[in-house]
Amino acid sequence: MRKRQLEEILNMPDLLFSQLCEERYEINKGVYNTIDRWFYNQGLSLIVERREMILSFIQYISVTENQGKKVKFGSGGLTRKLDQFWEERIQTFKHKAM
């Protein structure tokens, strides 16, 4: 994805961004809102930063867990996957800082 295209996506109105997540990754509005709130609670208060992380998380789950198929979460599965993703990201950041 080109940088300009990514910037446009990250700055879309909320409705359009959530619709994009549903169309591309089959993430419904309720799941999207839960993911968005979870990252906000982790301290990502800037919307563009949070959306970058949301896209990164969805792509991570889509590739690593679902081999590119529809993303599905069981009971409590979304929070477990968010925690796992977050821990891996933190380890990556710590490793790069050293």
trRosetta pair geometry for C-beta under 8 A, 3 or more apart (Angstrom, degrees):
i j d omega theta_ij theta_ji phi_ij phi_ji
1 5 5.3 -124 -177 87 89 120
1 6 5.1 105 127 -62 120 96
1 9 7.8 -29 -179 3 144 144
2 5 4.4 88 61 9 88 107
2 6 6.9 -154 92 -7 44 87
3 6 5.7 -57 -148 37 30 112
3 7 6.4 33 154 -21 65 105
4 7 5.7 -53 -150 34 31 113
4 8 6.6 33 152 -19 63 104
5 8 5.7 -53 -152 33 33 113
5 9 6.5 33 151 -18 65 105
6 9 5.6 -55 -149 36 33 112
6 10 6.2 29 156 -17 67 109
7 10 5.9 -57 -143 39 29 109
7 11 6.2 9 162 -3 64 115
8 11 6.2 -73 -146 48 25 99
8 12 7.0 53 152 -56 61 85
9 12 5.9 -26 -159 -17 34 115
9 17 7.1 108 176 -115 68 86
9 20 6.6 -176 -148 156 101 172
9 51 7.7 -176 126 151 83 132
9 55 7.8 68 128 -77 131 148
10 17 7.9 51 -134 -112 23 127
10 48 4.8 62 158 -140 121 83
10 51 4.8 152 -139 93 77 135
10 52 6.3 6 -113 -59 129 79
11 48 6.7 -4 -73 -95 72 106
12 16 4.1 -113 171 90 123 116
12 17 4.4 156 79 -58 115 84
12 20 7.0 105 49 -11 167 136
13 16 5.0 83 60 12 80 105
13 17 7.0 -156 90 -8 36 90
14 17 5.7 -60 -145 38 30 110
14 18 6.1 24 161 -15 68 108
15 18 6.1 -59 -147 39 27 106
15 19 6.3 27 154 -19 63 109
16 19 5.6 -55 -146 37 31 113
16 20 6.4 38 152 -24 64 102
17 20 5.6 -50 -152 30 32 115
17 21 6.7 33 150 -18 63 102
17 51 6.4 -70 -161 -128 145 129
18 21 5.5 -49 -152 34 37 114
18 22 6.5 37 150 -19 65 104
18 29 5.3 54 166 -114 135 78
18 32 4.7 132 -135 122 95 164
18 33 7.7 14 -117 -53 135 74
19 22 5.5 -54 -149 37 35 112
19 23 6.1 32 154 -17 68 107
20 23 5.8 -55 -141 39 30 108
20 24 5.9 9 167 -2 67 114
21 24 6.5 -61 -131 48 22 96
21 25 5.5 -41 -171 45 61 112
21 27 4.4 -52 151 63 104 117
21 32 5.2 121 88 -100 151 124
21 54 7.4 -52 -97 146 137 120
21 58 6.5 -138 -143 -92 100 165
22 25 7.4 -68 -103 61 11 69
22 26 6.4 33 -164 -127 51 25
22 27 5.8 -108 -85 67 50 56
22 28 6.0 58 -111 -104 107 38
22 29 7.0 -19 -63 -49 129 66
22 32 7.3 -67 -54 -40 85 134
25 58 4.9 -4 -149 175 170 127
25 59 7.9 -99 -96 -70 134 53
25 62 6.0 -99 -134 -73 104 134
25 71 5.8 10 169 2 96 124
26 70 4.6 -35 66 -135 153 93
26 71 6.3 168 74 33 92 79
27 31 5.1 -121 -168 91 81 121
27 32 5.2 107 134 -65 110 87
27 35 7.5 -21 -174 0 139 144
27 58 6.1 -74 -41 -121 146 127
27 71 6.1 0 -75 62 86 130
28 31 5.2 89 57 15 73 101
28 32 6.8 -132 102 -7 34 94
29 32 5.4 -54 -143 39 31 116
29 33 6.2 33 158 -22 65 105
30 33 5.8 -53 -147 34 28 110
30 34 6.5 29 153 -18 62 105
31 34 5.6 -53 -150 35 33 113
31 35 6.4 34 152 -18 66 105
31 73 7.0 146 -127 24 125 131
31 78 6.6 -152 -143 -108 93 146
32 35 5.8 -57 -150 37 30 110
32 36 6.1 31 153 -20 66 109
32 54 7.6 51 -151 -166 77 135
33 36 5.5 -53 -143 38 31 114
33 37 6.2 30 158 -17 65 107
34 37 5.9 -55 -145 39 27 108
34 38 6.2 32 154 -25 63 107
34 78 6.1 40 117 136 138 152
35 38 5.7 -54 -148 33 29 114
35 39 6.6 22 158 -12 64 105
35 54 5.5 104 132 -129 122 96
35 57 6.5 180 -159 91 125 146
35 58 7.6 34 -159 -61 168 93
35 78 7.3 -106 -71 -176 82 118
35 82 6.9 -172 -124 -92 72 123
36 39 6.3 -60 -152 39 27 104
36 40 6.3 30 150 -20 63 109
36 50 6.5 70 -147 154 71 127
36 54 6.3 0 -84 -89 69 136
37 40 5.4 -54 -147 37 33 116
37 41 6.3 34 154 -19 66 105
38 41 5.8 -56 -151 37 29 111
38 42 6.7 29 149 -20 62 105
38 79 7.3 -169 -112 -113 139 70
38 82 5.1 -37 150 -166 154 160
39 42 5.4 -52 -150 33 38 115
39 44 4.6 -31 158 47 93 131
39 50 4.8 139 114 -145 129 92
39 53 5.2 149 -137 96 144 134
39 54 6.4 -108 -6 -64 155 81
39 57 7.8 -137 -66 -21 124 147
39 82 7.9 -127 -58 -154 73 120
40 44 6.1 -88 -93 71 34 76
40 45 6.5 73 -147 -99 76 50
40 50 6.2 14 -70 -117 71 146
42 86 6.5 -140 -121 -126 151 137
44 49 5.2 -147 -161 112 99 106
44 50 4.3 137 130 -86 119 82
44 53 5.9 -86 -116 17 170 150
45 49 8.0 30 60 60 41 125
45 50 7.6 -120 100 -46 2 120
46 49 4.1 66 79 15 105 114
46 50 6.5 175 85 -13 51 88
47 50 5.6 -59 -144 39 29 111
47 51 6.1 28 158 -19 66 107
48 51 5.8 -53 -144 37 30 110
48 52 6.5 36 154 -21 62 102
49 52 5.8 -51 -153 31 30 113
49 53 6.6 25 151 -14 62 107
50 53 5.7 -58 -152 39 34 110
50 54 6.2 40 148 -25 68 104
51 54 5.2 -45 -142 32 37 116
51 55 6.4 36 158 -16 66 101
52 55 6.0 -56 -152 38 29 108
52 56 6.2 30 150 -19 63 110
53 56 5.4 -53 -144 39 33 115
53 57 6.2 37 154 -22 66 105
54 57 5.8 -55 -148 35 28 111
54 58 6.3 25 155 -16 64 107
55 58 5.8 -54 -143 38 31 109
55 59 6.2 27 158 -15 65 109
56 59 6.0 -59 -146 41 26 108
56 60 6.1 33 153 -25 63 109
57 60 5.5 -54 -146 34 29 116
57 61 6.4 24 158 -14 65 106
57 81 7.9 110 -174 134 103 101
57 82 6.9 12 -150 -113 141 71
57 85 5.2 68 -124 166 90 166
58 61 6.0 -56 -147 39 29 107
58 62 6.0 31 154 -22 64 111
58 71 6.7 -91 -153 -45 78 163
59 62 5.5 -53 -141 38 30 114
59 63 6.1 18 163 -10 66 111
60 63 6.4 -67 -146 43 21 100
60 64 5.7 -10 172 8 64 120
60 85 5.7 117 98 -121 153 116
61 64 6.6 -63 -120 51 21 91
61 65 5.0 -26 -164 28 62 125
61 66 6.5 36 146 2 72 108
61 71 5.3 61 118 -130 120 121
61 81 5.8 44 -101 178 119 139
61 85 7.4 -52 -55 -70 90 132
62 65 7.4 -8 -54 51 7 84
62 66 5.4 -54 -145 57 40 114
62 68 6.0 48 161 -110 92 33
62 69 7.7 -176 -156 52 73 36
62 71 5.6 -67 -83 -67 75 106
63 66 7.7 14 -9 55 10 72
63 67 7.3 38 -158 -112 35 26
63 68 6.5 33 -101 -62 54 68
65 71 7.5 69 81 -129 118 80
65 81 7.2 -32 -50 -123 159 127
66 69 4.5 -122 164 58 100 79
66 70 6.7 -122 -174 75 146 33
66 71 5.6 -131 -14 -96 158 55
66 72 7.1 127 -99 18 127 77
72 77 7.9 16 128 98 62 155
73 77 3.8 -174 -168 87 78 113
73 78 4.2 41 -174 -58 162 79
73 81 6.7 -107 -112 6 112 136
74 77 4.2 97 48 -31 65 131
76 79 5.8 -56 -165 41 61 109
76 80 6.1 62 141 -23 82 107
77 80 5.6 -58 -148 39 35 112
77 81 6.1 32 158 -18 70 108
78 81 5.9 -59 -149 38 29 109
78 82 6.3 29 153 -19 65 107
79 82 5.6 -52 -145 37 33 113
79 83 6.3 35 155 -20 65 105
80 83 5.8 -55 -149 36 29 112
80 84 6.3 30 153 -19 64 108
81 84 5.6 -52 -144 37 32 113
81 85 6.1 34 156 -19 65 107
82 85 5.8 -54 -144 38 29 112
82 86 6.1 30 156 -21 64 109
83 86 5.8 -57 -146 37 27 112
83 87 6.3 26 157 -18 64 107
84 87 6.0 -57 -149 36 27 109
84 88 6.4 25 155 -16 63 108
85 88 5.9 -60 -151 38 29 110
85 89 6.3 28 153 -19 65 108
86 89 5.7 -56 -148 36 30 112
86 90 6.3 31 154 -20 65 106
87 90 5.7 -52 -146 35 31 112
87 91 6.4 32 154 -18 64 105
88 91 5.7 -54 -149 36 31 112
88 92 6.4 35 151 -21 64 105
89 92 5.5 -53 -150 34 33 114
89 93 6.4 32 152 -18 66 104
90 93 5.7 -53 -148 36 32 111
90 94 6.3 32 153 -18 66 106
91 94 5.7 -53 -144 38 31 111
91 95 6.2 34 155 -22 64 108
92 95 5.7 -55 -147 36 28 113
92 96 6.4 26 156 -17 64 108
93 96 5.9 -57 -148 38 29 109
93 97 6.3 30 154 -23 64 109
94 97 5.7 -58 -149 34 30 112
94 98 6.8 32 154 -27 62 104
95 98 6.1 -55 -156 23 31 111
